Amino acid sequence: MSPDDKVTPLRPRRPCPECGKPSARETYPFCSTRCKDIDLNRWLKGAYVISARDDEEDTDGEK
């Protein structure tokens, strides 16, 4: 029996969003710092974009 068997995980193990390997506690939700850095690089380059809703109008406080 290993020491990890006695510890209840705080988060469920999930596959790494980059490569699909099981996630690691130190780099959750990624499996390694490499996959974590790849994801960070995509954010910094602007590859991930959160789009605004088209139905929102910019009224600048006018009603």
mmCIF file of the N, C-alpha and C atoms, coordinates in Angstrom:
data_MODEL
# 
_entry.id   MODEL 
# 
loop_
_atom_site.group_PDB 
_atom_site.id 
_atom_site.type_symbol 
_atom_site.label_atom_id 
_atom_site.label_alt_id 
_atom_site.label_comp_id 
_atom_site.label_asym_id 
_atom_site.label_entity_id 
_atom_site.label_seq_id 
_atom_site.pdbx_PDB_ins_code 
_atom_site.Cartn_x 
_atom_site.Cartn_y 
_atom_site.Cartn_z 
_atom_site.occupancy 
_atom_site.B_iso_or_equiv 
_atom_site.pdbx_formal_charge 
_atom_site.auth_seq_id 
_atom_site.auth_comp_id 
_atom_site.auth_asym_id 
_atom_site.auth_atom_id 
_atom_site.pdbx_PDB_model_num 
ATOM 1   N N  . MET A 1 1  ? 0.845   -1.173 0.000   1.00 0.00 ? 1  MET A N  1 
ATOM 2   C CA . MET A 1 1  ? 0.000   0.000  0.000   1.00 0.00 ? 1  MET A CA 1 
ATOM 3   C C  . MET A 1 1  ? 0.894   1.241  0.000   1.00 0.00 ? 1  MET A C  1 
ATOM 4   N N  . SER A 1 2  ? 0.623   2.154  -0.907  1.00 0.00 ? 2  SER A N  1 
ATOM 5   C CA . SER A 1 2  ? 1.434   3.358  -1.014  1.00 0.00 ? 2  SER A CA 1 
ATOM 6   C C  . SER A 1 2  ? 0.826   4.477  -0.179  1.00 0.00 ? 2  SER A C  1 
ATOM 7   N N  . PRO A 1 3  ? 1.588   5.518  0.143   1.00 0.00 ? 3  PRO A N  1 
ATOM 8   C CA . PRO A 1 3  ? 1.063   6.651  0.922   1.00 0.00 ? 3  PRO A CA 1 
ATOM 9   C C  . PRO A 1 3  ? -0.098  7.355  0.210   1.00 0.00 ? 3  PRO A C  1 
ATOM 10  N N  . ASP A 1 4  ? -0.114  7.308  -1.118  1.00 0.00 ? 4  ASP A N  1 
ATOM 11  C CA . ASP A 1 4  ? -1.186  7.961  -1.869  1.00 0.00 ? 4  ASP A CA 1 
ATOM 12  C C  . ASP A 1 4  ? -2.531  7.271  -1.681  1.00 0.00 ? 4  ASP A C  1 
ATOM 13  N N  . ASP A 1 5  ? -2.524  5.982  -1.287  1.00 0.00 ? 5  ASP A N  1 
ATOM 14  C CA . ASP A 1 5  ? -3.769  5.260  -1.076  1.00 0.00 ? 5  ASP A CA 1 
ATOM 15  C C  . ASP A 1 5  ? -4.543  5.788  0.125   1.00 0.00 ? 5  ASP A C  1 
ATOM 16  N N  . LYS A 1 6  ? -3.865  6.407  1.077   1.00 0.00 ? 6  LYS A N  1 
ATOM 17  C CA . LYS A 1 6  ? -4.489  6.909  2.293   1.00 0.00 ? 6  LYS A CA 1 
ATOM 18  C C  . LYS A 1 6  ? -5.048  8.316  2.122   1.00 0.00 ? 6  LYS A C  1 
ATOM 19  N N  . VAL A 1 7  ? -4.642  9.016  1.065   1.00 0.00 ? 7  VAL A N  1 
ATOM 20  C CA . VAL A 1 7  ? -5.028  10.401 0.858   1.00 0.00 ? 7  VAL A CA 1 
ATOM 21  C C  . VAL A 1 7  ? -6.225  10.466 -0.087  1.00 0.00 ? 7  VAL A C  1 
ATOM 22  N N  . THR A 1 8  ? -7.243  11.167 0.348   1.00 0.00 ? 8  THR A N  1 
ATOM 23  C CA . THR A 1 8  ? -8.400  11.377 -0.518  1.00 0.00 ? 8  THR A CA 1 
ATOM 24  C C  . THR A 1 8  ? -8.064  12.524 -1.464  1.00 0.00 ? 8  THR A C  1 
ATOM 25  N N  . PRO A 1 9  ? -8.178  12.290 -2.775  1.00 0.00 ? 9  PRO A N  1 
ATOM 26  C CA . PRO A 1 9  ? -7.832  13.369 -3.707  1.00 0.00 ? 9  PRO A CA 1 
ATOM 27  C C  . PRO A 1 9  ? -8.801  14.535 -3.586  1.00 0.00 ? 9  PRO A C  1 
ATOM 28  N N  . LEU A 1 10 ? -8.254  15.763 -3.684  1.00 0.00 ? 10 LEU A N  1 
ATOM 29  C CA . LEU A 1 10 ? -9.092  16.945 -3.613  1.00 0.00 ? 10 LEU A CA 1 
ATOM 30  C C  . LEU A 1 10 ? -9.867  17.150 -4.907  1.00 0.00 ? 10 LEU A C  1 
ATOM 31  N N  . ARG A 1 11 ? -9.262  16.781 -6.008  1.00 0.00 ? 11 ARG A N  1 
ATOM 32  C CA . ARG A 1 11 ? -9.885  16.927 -7.311  1.00 0.00 ? 11 ARG A CA 1 
ATOM 33  C C  . ARG A 1 11 ? -9.863  15.578 -8.018  1.00 0.00 ? 11 ARG A C  1 
ATOM 34  N N  . PRO A 1 12 ? -10.866 15.296 -8.801  1.00 0.00 ? 12 PRO A N  1 
ATOM 35  C CA . PRO A 1 12 ? -10.831 14.033 -9.547  1.00 0.00 ? 12 PRO A CA 1 
ATOM 36  C C  . PRO A 1 12 ? -9.760  14.082 -10.628 1.00 0.00 ? 12 PRO A C  1 
ATOM 37  N N  . ARG A 1 13 ? -9.174  12.934 -10.918 1.00 0.00 ? 13 ARG A N  1 
ATOM 38  C CA . ARG A 1 13 ? -8.181  12.886 -11.994 1.00 0.00 ? 13 ARG A CA 1 
ATOM 39  C C  . ARG A 1 13 ? -8.907  13.050 -13.312 1.00 0.00 ? 13 ARG A C  1 
ATOM 40  N N  . ARG A 1 14 ? -8.379  13.906 -14.146 1.00 0.00 ? 14 ARG A N  1 
ATOM 41  C CA . ARG A 1 14 ? -8.957  14.151 -15.459 1.00 0.00 ? 14 ARG A CA 1 
ATOM 42  C C  . ARG A 1 14 ? -7.845  14.074 -16.485 1.00 0.00 ? 14 ARG A C  1 
ATOM 43  N N  . PRO A 1 15 ? -8.204  13.824 -17.723 1.00 0.00 ? 15 PRO A N  1 
ATOM 44  C CA . PRO A 1 15 ? -7.147  13.819 -18.748 1.00 0.00 ? 15 PRO A CA 1 
ATOM 45  C C  . PRO A 1 15 ? -6.629  15.237 -19.006 1.00 0.00 ? 15 PRO A C  1 
ATOM 46  N N  . CYS A 1 16 ? -5.366  15.306 -19.328 1.00 0.00 ? 16 CYS A N  1 
ATOM 47  C CA . CYS A 1 16 ? -4.731  16.583 -19.656 1.00 0.00 ? 16 CYS A CA 1 
ATOM 48  C C  . CYS A 1 16 ? -5.408  17.160 -20.897 1.00 0.00 ? 16 CYS A C  1 
ATOM 49  N N  . PRO A 1 17 ? -5.785  18.443 -20.880 1.00 0.00 ? 17 PRO A N  1 
ATOM 50  C CA . PRO A 1 17 ? -6.428  19.029 -22.055 1.00 0.00 ? 17 PRO A CA 1 
ATOM 51  C C  . PRO A 1 17 ? -5.514  19.133 -23.273 1.00 0.00 ? 17 PRO A C  1 
ATOM 52  N N  . GLU A 1 18 ? -4.215  19.019 -23.083 1.00 0.00 ? 18 GLU A N  1 
ATOM 53  C CA . GLU A 1 18 ? -3.272  19.107 -24.205 1.00 0.00 ? 18 GLU A CA 1 
ATOM 54  C C  . GLU A 1 18 ? -2.994  17.754 -24.845 1.00 0.00 ? 18 GLU A C  1 
ATOM 55  N N  . CYS A 1 19 ? -2.665  16.757 -24.020 1.00 0.00 ? 19 CYS A N  1 
ATOM 56  C CA . CYS A 1 19 ? -2.213  15.480 -24.589 1.00 0.00 ? 19 CYS A CA 1 
ATOM 57  C C  . CYS A 1 19 ? -3.074  14.286 -24.214 1.00 0.00 ? 19 CYS A C  1 
ATOM 58  N N  . GLY A 1 20 ? -3.954  14.432 -23.222 1.00 0.00 ? 20 GLY A N  1 
ATOM 59  C CA . GLY A 1 20 ? -4.844  13.344 -22.844 1.00 0.00 ? 20 GLY A CA 1 
ATOM 60  C C  . GLY A 1 20 ? -4.317  12.413 -21.766 1.00 0.00 ? 20 GLY A C  1 
ATOM 61  N N  . LYS A 1 21 ? -3.076  12.602 -21.323 1.00 0.00 ? 21 LYS A N  1 
ATOM 62  C CA . LYS A 1 21 ? -2.537  11.776 -20.237 1.00 0.00 ? 21 LYS A CA 1 
ATOM 63  C C  . LYS A 1 21 ? -3.211  12.170 -18.927 1.00 0.00 ? 21 LYS A C  1 
ATOM 64  N N  . PRO A 1 22 ? -3.171  11.315 -17.902 1.00 0.00 ? 22 PRO A N  1 
ATOM 65  C CA . PRO A 1 22 ? -3.769  11.681 -16.612 1.00 0.00 ? 22 PRO A CA 1 
ATOM 66  C C  . PRO A 1 22 ? -3.117  12.926 -16.020 1.00 0.00 ? 22 PRO A C  1 
ATOM 67  N N  . SER A 1 23 ? -3.909  13.773 -15.404 1.00 0.00 ? 23 SER A N  1 
ATOM 68  C CA . SER A 1 23 ? -3.392  15.021 -14.821 1.00 0.00 ? 23 SER A CA 1 
ATOM 69  C C  . SER A 1 23 ? -2.553  14.720 -13.590 1.00 0.00 ? 23 SER A C  1 
ATOM 70  N N  . ALA A 1 24 ? -1.681  15.674 -13.268 1.00 0.00 ? 24 ALA A N  1 
ATOM 71  C CA . ALA A 1 24 ? -0.830  15.567 -12.081 1.00 0.00 ? 24 ALA A CA 1 
ATOM 72  C C  . ALA A 1 24 ? -1.262  16.619 -11.073 1.00 0.00 ? 24 ALA A C  1 
ATOM 73  N N  . ARG A 1 25 ? -1.113  16.325 -9.803  1.00 0.00 ? 25 ARG A N  1 
ATOM 74  C CA . ARG A 1 25 ? -1.526  17.247 -8.746  1.00 0.00 ? 25 ARG A CA 1 
ATOM 75  C C  . ARG A 1 25 ? -0.771  18.568 -8.822  1.00 0.00 ? 25 ARG A C  1 
ATOM 76  N N  . GLU A 1 26 ? 0.521   18.515 -9.124  1.00 0.00 ? 26 GLU A N  1 
ATOM 77  C CA . GLU A 1 26 ? 1.350   19.718 -9.131  1.00 0.00 ? 26 GLU A CA 1 
ATOM 78  C C  . GLU A 1 26 ? 1.004   20.669 -10.278 1.00 0.00 ? 26 GLU A C  1 
ATOM 79  N N  . THR A 1 27 ? 0.488   20.145 -11.378 1.00 0.00 ? 27 THR A N  1 
ATOM 80  C CA . THR A 1 27 ? 0.237   20.958 -12.563 1.00 0.00 ? 27 THR A CA 1 
ATOM 81  C C  . THR A 1 27 ? -1.216  20.882 -13.026 1.00 0.00 ? 27 THR A C  1 
ATOM 82  N N  . TYR A 1 28 ? -2.125  20.536 -12.121 1.00 0.00 ? 28 TYR A N  1 
ATOM 83  C CA . TYR A 1 28 ? -3.536  20.344 -12.455 1.00 0.00 ? 28 TYR A CA 1 
ATOM 84  C C  . TYR A 1 28 ? -4.098  21.521 -13.222 1.00 0.00 ? 28 TYR A C  1 
ATOM 85  N N  . PRO A 1 29 ? -4.852  21.344 -14.275 1.00 0.00 ? 29 PRO A N  1 
ATOM 86  C CA . PRO A 1 29 ? -5.390  20.115 -14.837 1.00 0.00 ? 29 PRO A CA 1 
ATOM 87  C C  . PRO A 1 29 ? -4.483  19.467 -15.873 1.00 0.00 ? 29 PRO A C  1 
ATOM 88  N N  . PHE A 1 30 ? -3.253  19.922 -15.965 1.00 0.00 ? 30 PHE A N  1 
ATOM 89  C CA . PHE A 1 30 ? -2.322  19.387 -16.947 1.00 0.00 ? 30 PHE A CA 1 
ATOM 90  C C  . PHE A 1 30 ? -1.510  18.247 -16.362 1.00 0.00 ? 30 PHE A C  1 
ATOM 91  N N  . CYS A 1 31 ? -0.833  17.487 -17.245 1.00 0.00 ? 31 CYS A N  1 
ATOM 92  C CA . CYS A 1 31 ? -0.029  16.351 -16.785 1.00 0.00 ? 31 CYS A CA 1 
ATOM 93  C C  . CYS A 1 31 ? 1.404   16.750 -16.474 1.00 0.00 ? 31 CYS A C  1 
ATOM 94  N N  . SER A 1 32 ? 1.855   17.883 -17.031 1.00 0.00 ? 32 SER A N  1 
ATOM 95  C CA . SER A 1 32 ? 3.248   18.295 -16.844 1.00 0.00 ? 32 SER A CA 1 
ATOM 96  C C  . SER A 1 32 ? 3.371   19.799 -17.041 1.00 0.00 ? 32 SER A C  1 
ATOM 97  N N  . THR A 1 33 ? 4.522   20.320 -16.668 1.00 0.00 ? 33 THR A N  1 
ATOM 98  C CA . THR A 1 33 ? 4.758   21.749 -16.885 1.00 0.00 ? 33 THR A CA 1 
ATOM 99  C C  . THR A 1 33 ? 4.854   22.054 -18.372 1.00 0.00 ? 33 THR A C  1 
ATOM 100 N N  . ARG A 1 34 ? 5.290   21.080 -19.173 1.00 0.00 ? 34 ARG A N  1 
ATOM 101 C CA . ARG A 1 34 ? 5.362   21.287 -20.622 1.00 0.00 ? 34 ARG A CA 1 
ATOM 102 C C  . ARG A 1 34 ? 3.976   21.591 -21.191 1.00 0.00 ? 34 ARG A C  1 
ATOM 103 N N  . CYS A 1 35 ? 2.984   20.761 -20.861 1.00 0.00 ? 35 CYS A N  1 
ATOM 104 C CA . CYS A 1 35 ? 1.623   20.982 -21.358 1.00 0.00 ? 35 CYS A CA 1 
ATOM 105 C C  . CYS A 1 35 ? 1.036   22.277 -20.786 1.00 0.00 ? 35 CYS A C  1 
ATOM 106 N N  . LYS A 1 36 ? 1.365   22.577 -19.552 1.00 0.00 ? 36 LYS A N  1 
ATOM 107 C CA . LYS A 1 36 ? 0.898   23.818 -18.934 1.00 0.00 ? 36 LYS A CA 1 
ATOM 108 C C  . LYS A 1 36 ? 1.467   25.030 -19.659 1.00 0.00 ? 36 LYS A C  1 
ATOM 109 N N  . ASP A 1 37 ? 2.746   24.970 -20.018 1.00 0.00 ? 37 ASP A N  1 
ATOM 110 C CA . ASP A 1 37 ? 3.387   26.068 -20.737 1.00 0.00 ? 37 ASP A CA 1 
ATOM 111 C C  . ASP A 1 37 ? 2.860   26.208 -22.165 1.00 0.00 ? 37 ASP A C  1 
ATOM 112 N N  . ILE A 1 38 ? 2.527   25.099 -22.808 1.00 0.00 ? 38 ILE A N  1 
ATOM 113 C CA . ILE A 1 38 ? 1.945   25.153 -24.151 1.00 0.00 ? 38 ILE A CA 1 
ATOM 114 C C  . ILE A 1 38 ? 0.622   25.905 -24.103 1.00 0.00 ? 38 ILE A C  1 
ATOM 115 N N  . ASP A 1 39 ? -0.207  25.602 -23.115 1.00 0.00 ? 39 ASP A N  1 
ATOM 116 C CA . ASP A 1 39 ? -1.498  26.268 -22.969 1.00 0.00 ? 39 ASP A CA 1 
ATOM 117 C C  . ASP A 1 39 ? -1.317  27.756 -22.667 1.00 0.00 ? 39 ASP A C  1 
ATOM 118 N N  . LEU A 1 40 ? -0.389  28.088 -21.781 1.00 0.00 ? 40 LEU A N  1 
ATOM 119 C CA . LEU A 1 40 ? -0.119  29.488 -21.455 1.00 0.00 ? 40 LEU A CA 1 
ATOM 120 C C  . LEU A 1 40 ? 0.341   30.255 -22.697 1.00 0.00 ? 40 LEU A C  1 
ATOM 121 N N  . ASN A 1 41 ? 1.182   29.632 -23.497 1.00 0.00 ? 41 ASN A N  1 
ATOM 122 C CA . ASN A 1 41 ? 1.664   30.270 -24.718 1.00 0.00 ? 41 ASN A CA 1 
ATOM 123 C C  . ASN A 1 41 ? 0.504   30.569 -25.672 1.00 0.00 ? 41 ASN A C  1 
ATOM 124 N N  . ARG A 1 42 ? -0.458  29.666 -25.758 1.00 0.00 ? 42 ARG A N  1 
ATOM 125 C CA . ARG A 1 42 ? -1.616  29.909 -26.621 1.00 0.00 ? 42 ARG A CA 1 
ATOM 126 C C  . ARG A 1 42 ? -2.429  31.100 -26.132 1.00 0.00 ? 42 ARG A C  1 
ATOM 127 N N  . TRP A 1 43 ? -2.584  31.224 -24.805 1.00 0.00 ? 43 TRP A N  1 
ATOM 128 C CA . TRP A 1 43 ? -3.299  32.382 -24.257 1.00 0.00 ? 43 TRP A CA 1 
ATOM 129 C C  . TRP A 1 43 ? -2.549  33.670 -24.572 1.00 0.00 ? 43 TRP A C  1 
ATOM 130 N N  . LEU A 1 44 ? -1.238  33.663 -24.388 1.00 0.00 ? 44 LEU A N  1 
ATOM 131 C CA . LEU A 1 44 ? -0.441  34.870 -24.606 1.00 0.00 ? 44 LEU A CA 1 
ATOM 132 C C  . LEU A 1 44 ? -0.398  35.289 -26.072 1.00 0.00 ? 44 LEU A C  1 
ATOM 133 N N  . LYS A 1 45 ? -0.461  34.335 -26.987 1.00 0.00 ? 45 LYS A N  1 
ATOM 134 C CA . LYS A 1 45 ? -0.456  34.641 -28.416 1.00 0.00 ? 45 LYS A CA 1 
ATOM 135 C C  . LYS A 1 45 ? -1.832  35.081 -28.908 1.00 0.00 ? 45 LYS A C  1 
ATOM 136 N N  . GLY A 1 46 ? -2.866  34.892 -28.105 1.00 0.00 ? 46 GLY A N  1 
ATOM 137 C CA . GLY A 1 46 ? -4.214  35.276 -28.514 1.00 0.00 ? 46 GLY A CA 1 
ATOM 138 C C  . GLY A 1 46 ? -4.954  34.190 -29.260 1.00 0.00 ? 46 GLY A C  1 
ATOM 139 N N  . ALA A 1 47 ? -4.490  32.954 -29.171 1.00 0.00 ? 47 ALA A N  1 
ATOM 140 C CA . ALA A 1 47 ? -5.165  31.857 -29.858 1.00 0.00 ? 47 ALA A CA 1 
ATOM 141 C C  . ALA A 1 47 ? -6.522  31.559 -29.234 1.00 0.00 ? 47 ALA A C  1 
ATOM 142 N N  . TYR A 1 48 ? -6.646  31.783 -27.934 1.00 0.00 ? 48 TYR A N  1 
ATOM 143 C CA . TYR A 1 48 ? -7.921  31.596 -27.250 1.00 0.00 ? 48 TYR A CA 1 
ATOM 144 C C  . TYR A 1 48 ? -8.588  32.960 -27.143 1.00 0.00 ? 48 TYR A C  1 
ATOM 145 N N  . VAL A 1 49 ? -9.827  33.046 -27.558 1.00 0.00 ? 49 VAL A N  1 
ATOM 146 C CA . VAL A 1 49 ? -10.543 34.315 -27.521 1.00 0.00 ? 49 VAL A CA 1 
ATOM 147 C C  . VAL A 1 49 ? -11.908 34.086 -26.898 1.00 0.00 ? 49 VAL A C  1 
ATOM 148 N N  . ILE A 1 50 ? -12.265 34.926 -25.966 1.00 0.00 ? 50 ILE A N  1 
ATOM 149 C CA . ILE A 1 50 ? -13.599 34.893 -25.393 1.00 0.00 ? 50 ILE A CA 1 
ATOM 150 C C  . ILE A 1 50 ? -14.403 35.944 -26.142 1.00 0.00 ? 50 ILE A C  1 
ATOM 151 N N  . SER A 1 51 ? -15.331 35.476 -26.929 1.00 0.00 ? 51 SER A N  1 
ATOM 152 C CA . SER A 1 51 ? -16.073 36.409 -27.782 1.00 0.00 ? 51 SER A CA 1 
ATOM 153 C C  . SER A 1 51 ? -17.167 37.115 -26.999 1.00 0.00 ? 51 SER A C  1 
ATOM 154 N N  . ALA A 1 52 ? -17.459 38.340 -27.419 1.00 0.00 ? 52 ALA A N  1 
ATOM 155 C CA . ALA A 1 52 ? -18.537 39.125 -26.815 1.00 0.00 ? 52 ALA A CA 1 
ATOM 156 C C  . ALA A 1 52 ? -19.841 38.746 -27.496 1.00 0.00 ? 52 ALA A C  1 
ATOM 157 N N  . ARG A 1 53 ? -20.925 38.946 -26.788 1.00 0.00 ? 53 ARG A N  1 
ATOM 158 C CA . ARG A 1 53 ? -22.228 38.667 -27.380 1.00 0.00 ? 53 ARG A CA 1 
ATOM 159 C C  . ARG A 1 53 ? -22.586 39.787 -28.346 1.00 0.00 ? 53 ARG A C  1 
ATOM 160 N N  . ASP A 1 54 ? -23.175 39.430 -29.473 1.00 0.00 ? 54 ASP A N  1 
ATOM 161 C CA . ASP A 1 54 ? -23.540 40.413 -30.496 1.00 0.00 ? 54 ASP A CA 1 
ATOM 162 C C  . ASP A 1 54 ? -24.734 41.265 -30.080 1.00 0.00 ? 54 ASP A C  1 
ATOM 163 N N  . ASP A 1 55 ? -25.587 40.750 -29.192 1.00 0.00 ? 55 ASP A N  1 
ATOM 164 C CA . ASP A 1 55 ? -26.789 41.489 -28.829 1.00 0.00 ? 55 ASP A CA 1 
ATOM 165 C C  . ASP A 1 55 ? -26.532 42.577 -27.788 1.00 0.00 ? 55 ASP A C  1 
ATOM 166 N N  . GLU A 1 56 ? -25.309 42.676 -27.278 1.00 0.00 ? 56 GLU A N  1 
ATOM 167 C CA . GLU A 1 56 ? -24.981 43.732 -26.322 1.00 0.00 ? 56 GLU A CA 1 
ATOM 168 C C  . GLU A 1 56 ? -24.633 45.007 -27.082 1.00 0.00 ? 56 GLU A C  1 
ATOM 169 N N  . GLU A 1 57 ? -25.216 46.111 -26.680 1.00 0.00 ? 57 GLU A N  1 
ATOM 170 C CA . GLU A 1 57 ? -24.932 47.387 -27.324 1.00 0.00 ? 57 GLU A CA 1 
ATOM 171 C C  . GLU A 1 57 ? -24.050 48.223 -26.412 1.00 0.00 ? 57 GLU A C  1 
ATOM 172 N N  . ASP A 1 58 ? -23.172 48.980 -26.991 1.00 0.00 ? 58 ASP A N  1 
ATOM 173 C CA . ASP A 1 58 ? -22.310 49.874 -26.247 1.00 0.00 ? 58 ASP A CA 1 
ATOM 174 C C  . ASP A 1 58 ? -23.031 51.211 -26.107 1.00 0.00 ? 58 ASP A C  1 
ATOM 175 N N  . THR A 1 59 ? -23.629 51.429 -24.917 1.00 0.00 ? 59 THR A N  1 
ATOM 176 C CA . THR A 1 59 ? -24.434 52.639 -24.730 1.00 0.00 ? 59 THR A CA 1 
ATOM 177 C C  . THR A 1 59 ? -23.681 53.726 -23.981 1.00 0.00 ? 59 THR A C  1 
ATOM 178 N N  . ASP A 1 60 ? -22.541 53.437 -23.420 1.00 0.00 ? 60 ASP A N  1 
ATOM 179 C CA . ASP A 1 60 ? -21.738 54.396 -22.658 1.00 0.00 ? 60 ASP A CA 1 
ATOM 180 C C  . ASP A 1 60 ? -22.562 55.097 -21.565 1.00 0.00 ? 60 ASP A C  1 
ATOM 181 N N  . GLY A 1 61 ? -23.450 54.330 -20.934 1.00 0.00 ? 61 GLY A N  1 
ATOM 182 C CA . GLY A 1 61 ? -24.229 54.876 -19.810 1.00 0.00 ? 61 GLY A CA 1 
ATOM 183 C C  . GLY A 1 61 ? -25.484 55.620 -20.221 1.00 0.00 ? 61 GLY A C  1 
ATOM 184 N N  . GLU A 1 62 ? -25.773 55.717 -21.518 1.00 0.00 ? 62 GLU A N  1 
ATOM 185 C CA . GLU A 1 62 ? -26.985 56.415 -21.974 1.00 0.00 ? 62 GLU A CA 1 
ATOM 186 C C  . GLU A 1 62 ? -28.166 55.457 -21.887 1.00 0.00 ? 62 GLU A C  1 
ATOM 187 N N  . LYS A 1 63 ? -29.327 55.991 -21.488 1.00 0.00 ? 63 LYS A N  1 
ATOM 188 C CA . LYS A 1 63 ? -30.556 55.181 -21.439 1.00 0.00 ? 63 LYS A CA 1 
ATOM 189 C C  . LYS A 1 63 ? -31.676 55.871 -22.105 1.00 0.00 ? 63 LYS A C  1 
# 
